[in-house]
Amino acid sequence: MNYRCLGSTQLRLSEIGLGCASYWGKEIFPESEAMKIVHAAIDEGVTLFDTGHSYSEGNAEKRLGKALRETRKYDMCVSTKAGTRLGKKGRLFKDFSPQWIRESCMESLRNLHLDALPIFQLHGPNCSDISDGLMSELYRLKKEGLIRSIGINTFDDAVIRMTIEQGVFDLVMLDYNILTQHREVLIDQLASKGIACIAGAPLADSLYSNRIFHLTEMKDLWYFARSVHSFRGKIFKGMHFRFVNTIQDITGAQVSLAYVLSNKNISSAVFGTTSEDHLRENVKASDMQLPDDVIKKIKSTDAKRFWFESALNGI
Ligand SMILES: NC(=O)c1ccc[n+]([C@@H]2O[C@H](COP(=O)([O-])OP(=O)(O)OC[C@H]3O[C@@H](n4cnc5c(N)ncnc54)[C@H](OP(=O)(O)O)[C@@H]3O)[C@@H](O)[C@H]2O)c1
């Protein structure tokens, strides 16, 4: 495993991180399996573990805390998020009030059994959510030593642009993968301001393969529903990238991760999985370099016009 710096912070982290979110954190997914995946990740040299206070109905963060306590690994680069609250009947709603952000931070510290959170991110705010009061509270938390870096998790261009203009955040976690190469312009601009980038969803939900149509297990149905709900425009675009599964000695997932890591402005690529085999396969991408012709093909495929992508996303 190779390690990179998180922008201008003092943090160093594995260039491949584990996302402790979605199906991995759900009660329906056996805890023993979830734990095994974290243990395997630590065994493979992963030091970045990304979660969120509201992820998986509030279960994911607690699960990660339990796994880290079991392994007595308190020096990992743990990243969590605040700003989404669980309401009645599990409904989620946004709350970026300074009071809730502090409360959420304190709950995350308890859930994760930590004295300080290495990475603390705002979870999907709008531009108007970033108030002076909120920023003052974040700085206070940092000054008190409860958080070590402040980030924004967003897939929204306007919020990323605002982050570049303001220059006050340490990092941005955005969706960057072979299907979202347009992000590269903003990633370069963030880097020029000393703001680190973490790639979330670097496997593009596996949409470059036909696995979303293999509905054999409960988790397959869940992933399928998520792709249709959140990434439907990308399902068709992904079909044009099927060639990544046909390259000798490297799997589609490894190609996908190696492509993201070929961008030196990315500090880490954080994928999600419910499979120890996938975990062990994916971390190998840290030592893989893609041949120039593969990178060229990934770029030229993206340059094609996918007029239906934005049309479908708008439905
Ligand atoms: N997606 C979002 O909206 C979002 C938003 C904010 C932050 N994030 C962060 O980014 C992390 C990753 O995002 P993500 O989980 O949404 O997307 P992802 O990592 O791009 O894709 C996960 C999907 O890839 C599959 N997969 C993993 N390794 C594979 C392999 N070797 N072969 C075949 N399939 C493989 C997983 O299935 P298996 O379980 O079968 O491996 C799962 O269906 C999250 O955990 C979270 O921390 C994501």
The ligand as an SDF file (V2000), in Angstrom:
LIG
                    3D

 48 52  0  0  0  0  0  0  0  0999 V2000
  -22.0000    6.9470   -3.4550 N   0  0  0  0  0  0  0  0  0  0  0  0
  -22.2510    8.0490   -2.8040 C   0  0  0  0  0  0  0  0  0  0  0  0
  -23.2900    8.7110   -3.0210 O   0  0  0  0  0  0  0  0  0  0  0  0
  -21.2690    8.5570   -1.7580 C   0  0  0  0  0  0  0  0  0  0  0  0
  -21.5170    9.7880   -1.1940 C   0  0  0  0  0  0  0  0  0  0  0  0
  -20.6380   10.2790   -0.2450 C   0  0  0  0  0  0  0  0  0  0  0  0
  -19.5170    9.5530    0.1320 C   0  0  0  0  0  0  0  0  0  0  0  0
  -19.2930    8.3320   -0.4140 N   0  0  0  0  0  0  0  0  0  0  0  0
  -18.1340    7.5620    0.0830 C   0  0  0  0  0  0  0  0  0  0  0  0
  -17.5250    6.8230   -0.9370 O   0  0  0  0  0  0  0  0  0  0  0  0
  -17.4800    5.4400   -0.5440 C   0  0  0  0  0  0  0  0  0  0  0  0
  -17.5940    4.5510   -1.7410 C   0  0  0  0  0  0  0  0  0  0  0  0
  -18.7640    4.8280   -2.4490 O   0  0  0  0  0  0  0  0  0  0  0  0
  -19.7870    3.7200   -2.9570 P   0  0  0  0  0  0  0  0  0  0  0  0
  -19.7430    2.5220   -2.0900 O   0  0  0  0  0  0  0  0  0  0  0  0
  -21.0550    4.4340   -3.1070 O   0  0  0  0  0  0  0  0  0  0  0  0
  -19.3200    3.4070   -4.4350 O   0  0  0  0  0  0  0  0  0  0  0  0
  -18.1110    2.5910   -5.0910 P   0  0  0  0  0  0  0  0  0  0  0  0
  -17.0430    2.3030   -4.1110 O   0  0  0  0  0  0  0  0  0  0  0  0
  -17.7690    3.3360   -6.3150 O   0  0  0  0  0  0  0  0  0  0  0  0
  -18.8370    1.2440   -5.5230 O   0  0  0  0  0  0  0  0  0  0  0  0
  -19.2490    0.2920   -4.6130 C   0  0  0  0  0  0  0  0  0  0  0  0
  -19.7900   -0.8730   -5.4260 C   0  0  0  0  0  0  0  0  0  0  0  0
  -18.7090   -1.5350   -6.0780 O   0  0  0  0  0  0  0  0  0  0  0  0
  -18.7670   -2.9520   -5.7850 C   0  0  0  0  0  0  0  0  0  0  0  0
  -17.4020   -3.4720   -5.7620 N   0  0  0  0  0  0  0  0  0  0  0  0
  -16.3910   -3.1520   -4.9290 C   0  0  0  0  0  0  0  0  0  0  0  0
  -15.2860   -3.8220   -5.2650 N   0  0  0  0  0  0  0  0  0  0  0  0
  -15.5980   -4.6110   -6.3220 C   0  0  0  0  0  0  0  0  0  0  0  0
  -14.8740   -5.5540   -7.0850 C   0  0  0  0  0  0  0  0  0  0  0  0
  -13.5890   -5.8190   -6.8740 N   0  0  0  0  0  0  0  0  0  0  0  0
  -15.5310   -6.1900   -8.0950 N   0  0  0  0  0  0  0  0  0  0  0  0
  -16.8250   -5.9430   -8.3510 C   0  0  0  0  0  0  0  0  0  0  0  0
  -17.5780   -5.0710   -7.6570 N   0  0  0  0  0  0  0  0  0  0  0  0
  -16.9560   -4.3900   -6.6360 C   0  0  0  0  0  0  0  0  0  0  0  0
  -19.4870   -3.0490   -4.4640 C   0  0  0  0  0  0  0  0  0  0  0  0
  -20.1130   -4.3200   -4.3600 O   0  0  0  0  0  0  0  0  0  0  0  0
  -19.6170   -5.4360   -3.2880 P   0  0  0  0  0  0  0  0  0  0  0  0
  -20.2020   -5.0060   -1.9860 O   0  0  0  0  0  0  0  0  0  0  0  0
  -20.1780   -6.7060   -3.8030 O   0  0  0  0  0  0  0  0  0  0  0  0
  -18.1160   -5.4200   -3.3010 O   0  0  0  0  0  0  0  0  0  0  0  0
  -20.5050   -1.9140   -4.6040 C   0  0  0  0  0  0  0  0  0  0  0  0
  -21.6050   -2.3560   -5.3650 O   0  0  0  0  0  0  0  0  0  0  0  0
  -18.6350    5.2590    0.4280 C   0  0  0  0  0  0  0  0  0  0  0  0
  -18.4500    4.1320    1.2140 O   0  0  0  0  0  0  0  0  0  0  0  0
  -18.5910    6.5560    1.1700 C   0  0  0  0  0  0  0  0  0  0  0  0
  -17.6440    6.4610    2.1980 O   0  0  0  0  0  0  0  0  0  0  0  0
  -20.1370    7.8330   -1.3760 C   0  0  0  0  0  0  0  0  0  0  0  0
  1  2  1  0
  2  3  2  0
  2  4  1  0
  4  5  1  0
  4 48  2  0
  5  6  2  0
  6  7  1  0
  7  8  2  0
  8  9  1  0
  8 48  1  0
  9 10  1  0
  9 46  1  0
 10 11  1  0
 11 12  1  0
 11 44  1  0
 12 13  1  0
 13 14  1  0
 14 15  2  0
 14 16  1  0
 14 17  1  0
 17 18  1  0
 18 19  2  0
 18 20  1  0
 18 21  1  0
 21 22  1  0
 22 23  1  0
 23 24  1  0
 23 42  1  0
 24 25  1  0
 25 26  1  0
 25 36  1  0
 26 27  1  0
 26 35  1  0
 27 28  2  0
 28 29  1  0
 29 30  1  0
 29 35  2  0
 30 31  1  0
 30 32  2  0
 32 33  1  0
 33 34  2  0
 34 35  1  0
 36 37  1  0
 36 42  1  0
 37 38  1  0
 38 39  2  0
 38 40  1  0
 38 41  1  0
 42 43  1  0
 44 45  1  0
 44 46  1  0
 46 47  1  0
M  CHG  2   8   1  16  -1
M  END
$$$$
